């Protein structure tokens, strides 16, 4: 591991999906599910699910930039969720499931905005990309312990089998070169 670790904070639907993928990415040191972007300090899952706190379900992805770039982190992000769905991913509906990139620096903001411009210009998606790019500004709170490493602990749970597992499979297929050695 290099001396430098950077953090990406991403929301693209249920945090269980994003966490399950990023835990498998070579160069990622740690992943934590949490809540960001709201107006309530230290919210709980039920509060966030009610949709009144303004938080999105997110993952904090700590990565080694000597092994994987922030742009590659974003390329995976855009491949494993639908950034054209406003305030939802599939059957998960509400502002807590919005597509959002919370940036930690001006460089991250520019990289995220450039990635969105390039994807739009390439016509990768049929619809307009609605992913928000916002400064994190310290507005992040870890989710409860039972949400951490959820997919690994509950692979046969219904949501994990039908929603999380296909996203992990899609990542494995599209980004096989980025898989951690198991």
C-alpha positions as a Python dict, from the first residue, in 0.01 Angstrom:
ca = {
    (1, 'X'): (0, 0, 0),
    (2, 'X'): (127, 346, -84),
    (3, 'X'): (153, 621, 174),
    (4, 'X'): (-145, 799, 20),
    (5, 'X'): (-502, 682, 45),
    (6, 'X'): (-781, 882, -115),
    (7, 'X'): (-1154, 859, -52),
    (8, 'X'): (-1439, 856, -302),
    (9, 'X'): (-1794, 898, -169),
    (10, 'X'): (-2056, 762, -408),
    (11, 'X'): (-2431, 709, -405),
    (12, 'X'): (-2596, 495, -670),
    (13, 'X'): (-2892, 318, -515),
    (14, 'X'): (-2867, 83, -221),
    (15, 'X'): (-2529, 101, -52),
    (16, 'X'): (-2517, -280, -22),
    (17, 'X'): (-2473, -301, -402),
    (18, 'X'): (-2191, -49, -424),
    (19, 'X'): (-2014, -189, -119),
    (20, 'X'): (-2026, -546, -254),
    (21, 'X'): (-1862, -435, -579),
    (22, 'X'): (-1595, -201, -440),
    (23, 'X'): (-1481, -455, -182),
    (24, 'X'): (-1371, -667, -481),
    (25, 'X'): (-1176, -392, -660),
    (26, 'X'): (-798, -420, -668),
    (27, 'X'): (-653, -101, -519),
    (28, 'X'): (-947, -43, -285),
    (29, 'X'): (-831, -57, 76),
    (30, 'X'): (-1165, -22, 260),
    (31, 'X'): (-1534, 42, 195),
    (32, 'X'): (-1785, 177, 444),
    (33, 'X'): (-2159, 218, 391),
    (34, 'X'): (-2307, 542, 519),
    (35, 'X'): (-2527, 843, 463),
    (36, 'X'): (-2431, 1178, 306),
    (37, 'X'): (-2579, 1501, 186),
    (38, 'X'): (-2861, 1549, 434),
    (39, 'X'): (-2953, 1803, 698),
    (40, 'X'): (-2974, 1580, 1007),
    (41, 'X'): (-2665, 1490, 1209),
    (42, 'X'): (-2596, 1119, 1252),
    (43, 'X'): (-2920, 986, 1100),
    (44, 'X'): (-3041, 629, 1137),
    (45, 'X'): (-3144, 393, 860),
    (46, 'X'): (-3516, 431, 926),
    (47, 'X'): (-3490, 812, 918),
    (48, 'X'): (-3302, 802, 588),
    (49, 'X'): (-3550, 552, 439),
    (50, 'X'): (-3838, 784, 529),
    (51, 'X'): (-3676, 1031, 287),
    (52, 'X'): (-3705, 1332, 517),
    (53, 'X'): (-3337, 1380, 610),
    (54, 'X'): (-3207, 1457, 260),
    (55, 'X'): (-2935, 1192, 287),
    (56, 'X'): (-2833, 951, 15),
    (57, 'X'): (-2717, 599, 86),
    (58, 'X'): (-2348, 610, -7),
    (59, 'X'): (-2021, 424, 23),
    (60, 'X'): (-1692, 575, 132),
    (61, 'X'): (-1433, 401, -83),
    (62, 'X'): (-1075, 432, 39),
    (63, 'X'): (-835, 357, -245),
    (64, 'X'): (-467, 364, -326),
    (65, 'X'): (-425, 610, -619),
    (66, 'X'): (-96, 442, -709),
    (67, 'X'): (-296, 126, -792),
    (68, 'X'): (-630, 262, -917),
    (69, 'X'): (-723, 612, -1024),
    (70, 'X'): (-1024, 811, -910),
    (71, 'X'): (-1142, 806, -1272),
    (72, 'X'): (-1134, 425, -1272),
    (73, 'X'): (-1335, 427, -948),
    (74, 'X'): (-1591, 645, -1131),
    (75, 'X'): (-1587, 424, -1443),
    (76, 'X'): (-1691, 130, -1223),
    (77, 'X'): (-1954, 346, -1053),
    (78, 'X'): (-2116, 443, -1383),
    (79, 'X'): (-2112, 83, -1505),
    (80, 'X'): (-2284, -72, -1201),
    (81, 'X'): (-2582, 162, -1165),
    (82, 'X'): (-2812, 358, -1395),
    (83, 'X'): (-2717, 727, -1368),
    (84, 'X'): (-3023, 828, -1574),
    (85, 'X'): (-3277, 730, -1308),
    (86, 'X'): (-3379, 1026, -1093),
    (87, 'X'): (-3411, 942, -723),
    (88, 'X'): (-3427, 569, -778),
    (89, 'X'): (-3248, 254, -885),
    (90, 'X'): (-3484, -12, -1013),
    (91, 'X'): (-3749, -75, -748),
    (92, 'X'): (-3563, 128, -485),
    (93, 'X'): (-3739, 466, -499),
    (94, 'X'): (-3663, 785, -307),
    (95, 'X'): (-3404, 1059, -283),
    (96, 'X'): (-3191, 832, -63),
    (97, 'X'): (-3126, 620, -376),
    (98, 'X'): (-3021, 909, -601),
    (99, 'X'): (-2713, 899, -820),
    (100, 'X'): (-2460, 1130, -660),
    (101, 'X'): (-2086, 1183, -636),
    (102, 'X'): (-1976, 1366, -322),
    (103, 'X'): (-1635, 1515, -393),
    (104, 'X'): (-1349, 1566, -150),
    (105, 'X'): (-1154, 1816, -363),
    (106, 'X'): (-1172, 2043, -666),
    (107, 'X'): (-973, 1782, -861),
    (108, 'X'): (-1233, 1515, -783),
    (109, 'X'): (-1513, 1752, -885),
    (110, 'X'): (-1346, 1822, -1220),
    (111, 'X'): (-1279, 1452, -1283),
    (112, 'X'): (-1642, 1365, -1204),
    (113, 'X'): (-1781, 1642, -1425),
    (114, 'X'): (-1546, 1539, -1707),
    (115, 'X'): (-1654, 1173, -1678),
    (116, 'X'): (-2020, 1277, -1703),
    (117, 'X'): (-1951, 1499, -2006),
    (118, 'X'): (-1766, 1216, -2180),
    (119, 'X'): (-2037, 959, -2109),
    (120, 'X'): (-2303, 1199, -2237),
    (121, 'X'): (-2102, 1277, -2552),
    (122, 'X'): (-2045, 906, -2619),
    (123, 'X'): (-2418, 836, -2587),
    (124, 'X'): (-2355, 549, -2346),
    (125, 'X'): (-2703, 587, -2194),
    (126, 'X'): (-3038, 637, -2365),
    (127, 'X'): (-3148, 900, -2114),
    (128, 'X'): (-2991, 1210, -1966),
    (129, 'X'): (-2738, 1151, -1688),
    (130, 'X'): (-2886, 1294, -1366),
    (131, 'X'): (-2591, 1220, -1136),
    (132, 'X'): (-2532, 1508, -897),
    (133, 'X'): (-2177, 1623, -824),
    (134, 'X'): (-2162, 1793, -484),
    (135, 'X'): (-1891, 1874, -228),
    (136, 'X'): (-1903, 1637, 69),
    (137, 'X'): (-1807, 1912, 315),
    (138, 'X'): (-1784, 1667, 605),
    (139, 'X'): (-2149, 1568, 567),
    (140, 'X'): (-2099, 1192, 598),
    (141, 'X'): (-2216, 955, 870),
    (142, 'X'): (-2137, 581, 886),
    (143, 'X'): (-2434, 347, 860),
    (144, 'X'): (-2516, 109, 1141),
    (145, 'X'): (-2281, -188, 1192),
    (146, 'X'): (-2529, -440, 1050),
    (147, 'X'): (-2511, -265, 708),
    (148, 'X'): (-2133, -310, 680),
    (149, 'X'): (-2017, -597, 456),
    (150, 'X'): (-2385, -689, 419),
    (151, 'X'): (-2368, -894, 99),
    (152, 'X'): (-2086, -1115, 227),
    (153, 'X'): (-2283, -1186, 543),
    (154, 'X'): (-2621, -1241, 372),
    (155, 'X'): (-2557, -1370, 16),
    (156, 'X'): (-2878, -1577, 10),
    (157, 'X'): (-3106, -1302, 140),
    (158, 'X'): (-3365, -1216, -131),
    (159, 'X'): (-3247, -862, -211),
    (160, 'X'): (-2886, -978, -219),
    (161, 'X'): (-2966, -1269, -454),
    (162, 'X'): (-3180, -1071, -696),
    (163, 'X'): (-3030, -721, -688),
    (164, 'X'): (-2679, -720, -540),
    (165, 'X'): (-2545, -1044, -693),
    (166, 'X'): (-2621, -940, -1055),
    (167, 'X'): (-2435, -611, -1003),
    (168, 'X'): (-2135, -799, -865),
    (169, 'X'): (-2150, -1037, -1163),
    (170, 'X'): (-2166, -743, -1404),
    (171, 'X'): (-1860, -589, -1240),
    (172, 'X'): (-1670, -921, -1256),
    (173, 'X'): (-1747, -952, -1626),
    (174, 'X'): (-1679, -595, -1733),
    (175, 'X'): (-1386, -522, -1502),
    (176, 'X'): (-1216, -863, -1464),
    (177, 'X'): (-880, -686, -1487),
    (178, 'X'): (-968, -484, -1174),
    (179, 'X'): (-1060, -783, -953),
    (180, 'X'): (-867, -838, -633),
    (181, 'X'): (-688, -1171, -610),
    (182, 'X'): (-904, -1395, -393),
}
